Amino acid sequence: MTYRGRFAPSPTGLLHFGSLVAAVGSWLCARHAGGQWLLRMEDIDPPREVAGSAASILVALPAFGLVTDAPPLFQSQRVAAYDAAFEQLRAADQVFPCWCSRSDLAGTDGMHRNGRCIALAAPDRPPAWRLRVPDVEVAFDDALQGPQRQNLRESAGDFVIKRVEGFYSYQLACVVDDAFQGITEVVRGSDLLDSTARQIWLQRCLGLPTPRYRHLPLALDAQGHKLSKSGQAGPVDPADPLPALRKALAFLSVPLPGDTLLVPDLLVHALAHFDPALLPQCSGHSVA
């Protein structure tokens, strides 16, 4: 099977350094394998979106030499596919409506483990929909972070796949679209390592293939906090891409040449010297 990788940003702000690291890492892995690199805009959470950020990300990536091999996929245009997956789960009695509030789940670490709603049904307001999670352990080998094991009932419980507002969860949309795009390896930040067991379980429930996973270290500030848009991390500058691109490559332990190469030649050099086995095997490190 041809290697297919992807970068899947959320349009909640301008492209920042942490996201650039994930984009460059996934691009390098795809090109190193002689495969395709795809782009998916995860725009399924309108309340969190920042107007214009999707367009700005689509403009910024080519400035860093990261050009997708197919038109970008927008999750906002994929609701029918998520509806079909949801109906498949409902027909198999793998989901249930839930009206539980935070107070209903007090004393349970905020998790739901009953396989049914423990609150009174409220026909006058819509429920969230949760996936029934059995007492099951999901194990997988992450290509960078090593063997992983997670008891889903203990760590995640019956997790939400469709919110009260009617929006589908990241977990459901992600697995449906990874299968639709034929993704063979997911390369992303280690902040999403904890989501992987839930996604693998959803793939099993829906009869979807499970890709390989490679979780890159997170870019941290001097205080050890993740660089993120929600933490007001400064955006990278597409008008002057070389400093941030060189910094991202160095973060990923890719040997750098002298500072005379422009973006296209720098990426050619990086790819010639890139070895996935030499990526930093840690959950995160500082860029300060």
C-alpha positions as CSV (number, residue, x, y, z in Angstrom):
1,M,0.0,0.0,0.0
2,T,1.2,3.5,-0.9
3,Y,2.2,5.5,2.1
4,R,-0.3,8.3,2.8
5,G,0.2,10.8,5.6
6,R,-1.7,14.0,6.6
7,F,-1.6,17.2,8.5
8,A,-4.9,18.1,10.1
9,P,-5.0,21.5,11.7
10,S,-7.9,23.1,13.4
11,P,-8.8,26.7,12.2
12,T,-8.6,28.2,15.7
13,G,-5.9,30.7,14.9
14,L,-2.9,31.4,12.7
15,L,-0.2,28.7,12.1
16,H,2.2,28.7,15.1
17,F,5.5,27.0,15.7
18,G,4.0,23.9,17.4
19,S,1.7,23.3,14.4
20,L,4.6,23.9,12.0
21,V,6.6,21.2,13.7
22,A,3.7,18.7,13.2
23,A,3.3,19.8,9.6
24,V,7.0,19.5,8.8
25,G,7.3,16.1,10.6
26,S,4.4,14.6,8.8
27,W,5.6,15.9,5.5
28,L,9.1,14.5,6.0
29,C,7.8,11.1,7.0
30,A,5.5,11.0,3.9
31,R,8.2,12.1,1.5
32,H,10.8,9.8,3.1
33,A,8.5,6.9,2.4
34,G,7.9,8.0,-1.2
35,G,4.3,8.6,-0.4
36,Q,1.6,11.2,-0.4
37,W,1.0,14.1,2.0
38,L,-2.6,15.3,2.4
39,L,-4.2,18.2,4.2
40,R,-7.4,18.1,6.3
41,M,-9.0,21.1,7.8
42,E,-10.7,20.0,11.1
43,D,-13.4,22.7,11.1
44,I,-16.1,20.8,12.9
45,D,-16.3,23.0,16.0
46,P,-17.7,26.4,14.9
47,P,-17.7,28.0,18.4
48,R,-13.9,27.6,18.6
49,E,-13.0,28.7,15.0
50,V,-11.4,32.0,14.3
51,A,-12.6,33.7,11.2
52,G,-10.1,33.6,8.4
53,S,-7.7,31.2,10.1
54,A,-8.4,28.3,7.7
55,A,-7.6,30.5,4.7
56,S,-4.4,31.8,6.5
57,I,-3.2,28.3,7.2
58,L,-3.8,27.2,3.6
59,V,-1.7,30.2,2.4
60,A,1.0,29.7,5.0
61,L,1.9,26.1,4.4
62,P,3.1,26.5,0.8
63,A,5.2,29.4,1.9
64,F,7.1,26.8,4.0
65,G,7.4,24.5,1.0
66,L,4.6,22.2,2.3
67,V,2.4,21.5,-0.7
68,T,-0.4,18.9,-0.4
69,D,-0.8,16.2,-3.0
70,A,-4.6,16.6,-3.2
71,P,-7.1,19.3,-2.6
72,P,-7.7,19.9,1.2
73,L,-10.5,18.1,2.8
74,F,-12.8,20.2,5.0
75,Q,-14.6,18.4,7.8
76,S,-17.4,20.9,7.7
77,Q,-18.3,19.4,4.3
78,R,-18.3,15.8,5.7
79,V,-21.3,15.8,8.0
80,A,-23.1,13.2,5.9
81,A,-20.2,10.7,6.4
82,Y,-20.3,11.3,10.1
83,D,-24.1,10.8,10.1
84,A,-23.6,7.5,8.4
85,A,-21.0,6.3,10.9
86,F,-23.2,7.5,13.8
87,E,-26.2,5.6,12.4
88,Q,-24.1,2.5,12.0
89,L,-23.1,2.7,15.7
90,R,-26.7,3.3,16.8
91,A,-28.0,0.4,14.7
92,A,-25.5,-1.8,16.6
93,D,-26.6,-0.4,19.9
94,Q,-23.1,0.9,20.6
95,V,-24.2,4.4,21.5
96,F,-26.8,5.9,23.9
97,P,-28.3,9.3,24.6
98,C,-27.0,11.0,27.7
99,W,-28.4,14.0,29.7
100,C,-25.8,13.8,32.5
101,S,-24.5,17.0,33.9
102,R,-21.1,17.5,35.6
103,S,-22.8,17.2,39.0
104,D,-24.3,13.8,37.9
105,L,-20.8,12.6,37.3
106,A,-19.3,13.9,40.5
107,G,-17.2,11.3,42.2
108,T,-16.4,9.5,38.9
109,D,-13.5,11.6,37.8
110,G,-16.0,13.3,35.4
111,M,-16.2,10.1,33.4
112,H,-19.2,8.0,32.5
113,R,-18.8,4.2,32.9
114,N,-22.4,2.9,33.1
115,G,-23.1,2.2,29.5
116,R,-26.4,4.1,29.9
117,C,-27.4,7.6,31.1
118,I,-27.7,7.9,34.9
119,A,-29.7,11.1,34.7
120,L,-33.4,11.5,34.0
121,A,-34.2,11.9,30.4
122,A,-35.2,15.4,29.3
123,P,-37.2,15.2,26.1
124,D,-37.3,19.0,26.0
125,R,-33.6,19.3,25.3
126,P,-31.2,17.3,23.1
127,P,-28.9,14.8,24.6
128,A,-25.2,14.1,24.0
129,W,-24.5,10.7,22.5
130,R,-21.9,8.5,24.1
131,L,-20.1,5.4,22.8
132,R,-20.6,2.4,25.1
133,V,-17.1,1.4,26.3
134,P,-16.6,-2.1,27.7
135,D,-13.8,-3.1,30.1
136,V,-11.3,-3.5,27.3
137,E,-7.6,-2.8,27.0
138,V,-6.3,-1.3,23.8
139,A,-2.6,-1.8,23.0
140,F,-0.6,-0.4,20.1
141,D,3.0,0.3,19.3
142,D,3.7,4.0,18.6
143,A,6.5,4.3,16.1
144,L,8.2,7.0,18.3
145,Q,6.8,6.7,21.8
146,G,6.9,2.9,22.0
147,P,4.4,0.4,23.3
148,Q,1.2,1.9,24.7
149,R,-1.6,0.3,26.7
150,Q,-4.9,1.9,27.9
151,N,-7.9,0.5,29.6
152,L,-10.6,2.5,28.0
153,R,-13.3,2.1,30.6
154,E,-10.9,3.4,33.3
155,S,-9.1,6.1,31.3
156,A,-11.9,7.4,29.0
157,G,-15.2,5.8,30.0
158,D,-18.2,6.1,27.8
159,F,-17.0,9.0,25.7
160,V,-19.0,11.6,23.7
161,I,-19.1,11.2,20.0
162,K,-21.9,13.7,19.3
163,R,-22.3,16.8,21.4
164,V,-25.5,18.4,22.8
165,E,-25.1,21.1,20.2
166,G,-25.2,18.5,17.4
167,F,-21.5,18.7,16.5
168,Y,-19.6,15.5,16.0
169,S,-16.6,14.8,18.2
170,Y,-13.0,15.0,17.1
171,Q,-12.6,11.3,17.8
172,L,-15.4,10.2,15.4
173,A,-14.6,12.7,12.6
174,C,-10.9,11.8,12.8
175,V,-11.3,8.1,12.3
176,V,-13.9,8.4,9.6
177,D,-11.7,10.8,7.6
178,D,-8.5,8.9,8.2
179,A,-10.2,5.9,6.6
180,F,-11.7,8.0,3.8
181,Q,-8.4,9.5,2.9
182,G,-6.6,6.2,3.1
183,I,-4.1,7.4,5.7
184,T,-1.5,4.7,6.4
185,E,0.4,6.5,9.2
186,V,-0.8,9.3,11.5
187,V,2.1,11.6,12.4
188,R,1.0,14.3,14.9
189,G,1.9,15.8,18.3
190,S,2.2,13.7,21.4
191,D,-0.7,15.7,23.0
192,L,-2.9,13.4,21.0
193,L,-1.3,10.2,22.1
194,D,-4.1,9.8,24.7
195,S,-6.7,10.0,22.0
196,T,-5.3,7.1,20.0
197,A,-6.8,4.2,22.0
198,R,-10.3,5.7,21.7
199,Q,-9.8,6.1,18.0
200,I,-8.6,2.6,17.6
201,W,-11.6,1.3,19.4
202,L,-13.9,3.4,17.2
203,Q,-12.1,2.0,14.1
204,R,-12.9,-1.5,15.4
205,C,-16.5,-0.6,16.1
206,L,-17.0,0.8,12.6
207,G,-14.9,-1.9,10.8
208,L,-12.3,0.7,9.6
209,P,-8.6,0.1,9.1
210,T,-6.1,1.2,11.8
211,P,-3.2,3.2,10.5
212,R,0.2,3.3,12.2
213,Y,0.9,6.1,14.7
214,R,3.9,8.2,15.3
215,H,3.5,11.0,17.9
216,L,6.1,13.7,17.7
217,P,7.4,15.6,20.7
218,L,5.6,18.8,21.6
219,A,7.2,22.2,21.4
220,L,7.4,23.7,24.9
221,D,8.1,27.1,26.2
222,A,10.7,27.9,28.8
223,Q,8.2,27.0,31.6
224,G,7.5,23.6,30.0
225,H,4.1,24.6,28.7
226,K,2.9,23.5,25.3
227,L,3.1,26.1,22.6
228,S,-0.5,26.5,21.3
229,K,-2.8,29.0,19.8
230,S,-4.9,28.9,23.0
231,G,-1.8,29.8,24.9
232,Q,-1.2,32.8,22.7
233,A,1.8,31.3,21.0
234,G,3.0,33.8,18.3
235,P,2.3,32.8,14.7
236,V,5.1,31.9,12.3
237,D,5.7,34.4,9.5
238,P,4.9,33.1,5.9
239,A,6.6,36.2,4.5
240,D,9.9,35.2,6.1
241,P,9.6,31.4,6.4
242,L,13.3,30.4,6.7
243,P,13.9,31.1,10.4
244,A,10.9,29.1,11.6
245,L,11.5,26.3,9.1
246,R,15.1,25.9,10.2
247,K,14.0,26.0,13.8
248,A,11.4,23.3,13.1
249,L,13.9,21.1,11.4
250,A,16.4,21.5,14.2
251,F,13.6,20.7,16.7
252,L,13.1,17.4,14.8
253,S,16.9,16.6,14.9
254,V,17.3,17.1,11.2
255,P,20.9,18.2,10.3
256,L,21.0,21.7,9.0
257,P,23.3,23.1,6.2
258,G,24.6,26.6,6.2
259,D,22.1,29.4,6.2
260,T,22.4,30.2,2.4
261,L,19.7,27.7,1.2
262,L,16.2,29.0,0.3
263,V,13.1,27.0,1.3
264,P,12.9,24.6,-1.7
265,D,16.6,23.6,-1.4
266,L,16.5,23.5,2.4
267,L,13.7,20.9,2.2
268,V,15.6,18.9,-0.4
269,H,18.6,18.9,1.9
270,A,16.4,18.0,4.9
271,L,14.8,15.1,3.2
272,A,18.1,13.7,2.0
273,H,19.3,13.7,5.7
274,F,16.1,12.8,7.4
275,D,15.8,9.5,9.3
276,P,12.5,8.8,11.2
277,A,14.5,6.6,13.6
278,L,16.4,9.7,14.7
279,L,13.4,11.8,15.7
280,P,13.5,12.8,19.3
281,Q,11.9,10.1,21.5
282,C,10.3,12.3,24.1
283,S,6.9,13.7,24.7
284,G,8.2,17.3,24.4
285,H,11.1,19.7,24.7
286,S,11.8,23.3,24.9
287,V,12.3,25.6,22.0
288,A,13.3,28.6,24.2
